[in-house]
Amino acid sequence: MTPEEAISIGQTAIYVLLQAALPLLLIGLFVGLLIAFFQALTQIQEITLTFVPKIVVIFISAAFLLPYMLERLTFLMNILADRIIGFGTPLL
């Protein structure tokens, strides 16, 4: 394996990781902003108010987004397995 191939595999892995994780990160960001806005309006500074709703929403979102996330990771694994056995599937 050449250094260029290793870099290409690393870039593809990071790209697929971002594709799989970005929906949950954006949902967590949006919920966090809503909670912060609510706290600023009501001046309620309860620490559990920031964490509990965000955790619940992220777990629910993860349950719905899990098939998409697994599809992206399976795609990467198939590419890597094909390269290992020698089919030479080009990376993204």
Helices and strands as residue ranges (DSSP letters): H 3-42, H 48-85
